[in-house]
Amino acid sequence: MDSGFSLAGNPLLHVDIHINEQQPQRGILQLLGRLRPDWKTQDIQMKTFTEGITNRLIGCYVGSLQGSGCVLVRLYGRMTELYVNRDREVEMFQVLHSHGCGPEIYCSFRNGICYEFVQGTVLDDELLRQPSIYRLIAAEMGRIHSIRPSCGRPVEPLLWTKMSRFLTLVQGSLKSGAVQQRRTKSSAALQEVPSFETLSAEMQSLRRHLSPLDSPTVLCHNDLLTKNIIYNPADGMVKFIDYEYADYNYQAFDIGNHFNEFAGVNEVNYSLYPSRELQRDWLTAYLESYKHSSGREVTVTEAEVTQLYIQVCKFSLASNFFWGLWAILQSHYSSIEFDFQRYATARLNYYFEKKEEYLALAMNLTLTPEHERFSLDQTAGTVISEDARHHQ
C-alpha cells in the first residue's frame, strides 16, 4: 500500500482559538459552530473521557455518543509540544485514514485537534488476551506496517531520534531539581531516578545491540496500549486510535511495545506479560497479515516466527526504556492526576531486570518441535521448563 504524506485534497482546517483546559465548553461550542453548524447549542452533549494520561479528550454529540456525527475534541497535555511533533501527528491521521485504518481528522486549533469518533468499545485487559481478539490486533498491525512511504523514499526509524530528544529533556529536568510527582505519593516515587549518565550509557548500549538486528523499518503506531484499541463486535474489527507517536520505526519495537502493554498502565504488573505460546500465535497471525498486505506469499514458517520472536524480545527492552524516559518527563510537566514517577520506576526496573537475558538471545536460535515447550535461558546456558519460569 503506497502513500505519501502530501495528500491530495484541501488542507486541514485550522480554527484560530485556544480552548481553556479547565473550562472548555465555550471554546468547544465555537469549534462545533464550524464543524457541525446544524447542531443546536441546547441539544449538544459532552462527555469527558478519563482513560488518557497525556491529553484531555471530550466527546461531543447530539442524541447518542455512538451515533453518527460525534466529534472528539482533544486538548493537548501541558508541555507536550516539547516532545510530540504535532504536524507529524496530523500527517499520520491523514495517512492512516486514507488507507481505511483510522478516523478522519476534522480540524486543528491552537492547543488541540478534532476528529471522528470510532464506533465500538475501548479494549480491556481481559479482551486483550482472548485469541479471537489478539489475532485481530495482530492482523491490523500487519496491515498498517505494510503502508509504505511514497516514491519508495528511504525512511529512518523514529526510535533513536525520539529517545535522544527525551534524554535531552530529562537532562534538563534533572538539572532543574529532583523530579517529583506533583500530587501523588508512592513508594516508587521515593526511589531515585537513574542519573543522566546512566540513562545515556544505557541508550547507547541499546543502540549498539539493536541497530544491527535488521528489523524492518515500517509505519508503526508506537503506543499501542489497551486504551488505544477500539473493538467493534458488530463488525468483528479492531481499530487503533491516537497517533501522537506514530511514524516509521522498527517493526519489532511496535510489537514488543504492545506486548509490554499487557502489563497495564495504572497498576503495572509484568506477570501479565504474554506467554511465549501467546506471543508465537500472535506473531503468526501478524506475519500472515503483513505478508498478505505486502503482496507476498502468505506462508509463515516456524523459523520466521522464532526470528521475529527474538527480535521482539530485544526491542521490548527499548520500549520499556523509552516509556521510562517519557514518564520521567511527564512527572515533571504534566498536570494530569497520575503517578508518573511510579510508572517510570516500573518500566525502568523491568528494563534492567530483563536486559541481560534478552540481549543474550542468539538470532540464529532454532527450536525443534520436541523443544517447543521449552525456553532457552541464554545467560545460564541451559534449557528449562516454561512452567518453571514465568515471565516476570
C-alpha positions, 0 to 999 in steps of 0.5 A, spaced: 500 500 500 503 506 497 502 513 500 505 519 501 504 524 506 502 530 501 495 528 500 491 530 495 485 534 497 484 541 501 488 542 507 486 541 514 482 546 517 485 550 522 480 554 527 484 560 530 482 559 538 485 556 544 480 552 548 481 553 556 483 546 559 479 547 565 473 550 562 472 548 555 465 548 553 465 555 550 471 554 546 468 547 544 461 550 542 465 555 537 469 549 534 462 545 533 459 552 530 464 550 524 464 543 524 457 541 525 453 548 524 446 544 524 447 542 531 443 546 536 447 549 542 441 546 547 441 539 544 449 538 544 452 533 549 459 532 552 462 527 555 469 527 558 473 521 557 478 519 563 482 513 560 488 518 557 494 520 561 497 525 556 491 529 553 484 531 555 479 528 550 471 530 550 466 527 546 461 531 543 454 529 540 447 530 539 442 524 541 447 518 542 455 518 543 455 512 538 451 515 533 453 518 527 456 525 527 460 525 534 466 529 534 472 528 539 475 534 541 482 533 544 486 538 548 493 537 548 497 535 555 501 541 558 508 541 555 507 536 550 509 540 544 516 539 547 516 532 545 510 530 540 511 533 533 504 535 532 504 536 524 507 529 524 501 527 528 496 530 523 500 527 517 499 520 520 491 521 521 491 523 514 495 517 512 492 512 516 485 514 514 486 514 507 488 507 507 481 505 511 485 504 518 483 510 522 478 516 523 478 522 519 481 528 522 476 534 522 480 540 524 486 543 528 486 549 533 491 552 537 492 547 543 488 541 540 485 537 534 478 534 532 476 528 529 471 522 528 469 518 533 470 510 532 464 506 533 465 500 538 468 499 545 475 501 548 479 494 549 480 491 556 485 487 559 481 481 559 479 482 551 486 483 550 488 476 551 482 472 548 485 469 541 479 471 537 481 478 539 489 478 539 489 475 532 485 481 530 490 486 533 495 482 530 492 482 523 491 490 523 498 491 525 500 487 519 496 491 515 498 498 517 506 496 517 505 494 510 503 502 508 509 504 505 512 511 504 511 514 497 516 514 491 519 508 495 523 514 499 528 511 504 525 512 511 529 512 518 526 509 524 523 514 529 526 510 535 533 513 536 531 520 534 525 520 539 529 517 545 535 522 544 530 528 544 527 525 551 534 524 554 535 531 552 529 533 556 530 529 562 537 532 562 534 538 563 529 536 568 534 533 572 538 539 572 532 543 574 531 539 581 529 532 583 523 530 579 517 529 583 510 527 582 506 533 583 500 530 587 501 523 588 505 519 593 508 512 592 513 508 594 516 508 587 516 515 587 521 515 593 526 511 589 531 515 585 531 516 578 537 513 574 542 519 573 543 522 566 549 518 565 546 512 566 540 513 562 545 515 556 550 509 557 544 505 557 541 508 550 547 507 547 548 500 549 541 499 546 543 502 540 549 498 539 545 491 540 539 493 536 541 497 530 544 491 527 538 486 528 535 488 521 528 489 523 524 492 518 523 499 518 515 500 517 509 505 519 508 503 526 503 506 531 508 506 537 503 506 543 499 501 542 496 500 549 489 497 551 486 504 551 488 505 544 484 499 541 477 500 539 473 493 538 467 493 534 463 486 535 458 488 530 463 488 525 468 483 528 474 489 527 479 492 531 481 499 530 487 503 533 486 510 535 491 516 537 497 517 533 501 522 537 507 517 536 506 514 530 511 514 524 516 509 521 520 505 526 522 498 527 517 493 526 519 489 532 519 495 537 511 496 535 510 489 537 514 488 543 511 495 545 504 492 545 506 486 548 509 490 554 502 493 554 499 487 557 502 489 563 497 495 564 498 502 565 495 504 572 497 498 576 503 495 572 504 488 573 509 484 568 506 477 570 501 479 565 506 479 560 504 474 554 506 467 554 511 465 549 505 460 546 501 467 546 506 471 543 508 465 537 500 465 535 500 472 535 506 473 531 503 468 526 497 471 525 501 478 524 506 475 519 500 472 515 497 479 515 503 483 513 505 478 508 498 478 505 498 486 505 505 486 502 503 482 496 507 476 498 506 469 499 502 468 505 506 462 508 509 463 515 514 458 517 516 456 524 523 459 523 520 466 521 516 466 527 522 464 532 526 470 528 521 475 529 520 472 536 527 474 538 527 480 535 521 482 539 524 480 545 530 485 544 526 491 542 521 490 548 527 492 552 527 499 548 520 500 549 520 499 556 526 504 556 523 509 552 516 509 556 521 510 562 524 516 559 517 519 557 514 518 564 520 521 567 518 527 563 511 527 564 512 527 572 515 533 571 510 537 566 504 534 566 498 536 570 494 530 569 492 526 576 497 520 575 503 517 578 508 518 573 514 517 577 511 510 579 510 508 572 517 510 570 520 506 576 516 500 573 518 500 566 525 502 568 526 496 573 523 491 568 528 494 563 534 492 567 531 486 570 530 483 563 536 486 559 541 481 560 537 475 558 534 478 552 540 481 549 543 474 550 538 471 545 542 468 539 538 470 532 540 464 529 536 460 535 532 454 532 527 450 536 525 443 534 518 441 535 520 436 541 523 443 544 517 447 543 515 447 550 521 449 552 525 456 553 532 457 552 535 461 558 541 464 554 545 467 560 545 460 564 546 456 558 541 451 559 534 449 557 528 449 562 521 448 563 516 454 561 512 452 567 518 453 571 519 460 569 514 465 568 515 471 565 516 476 570 
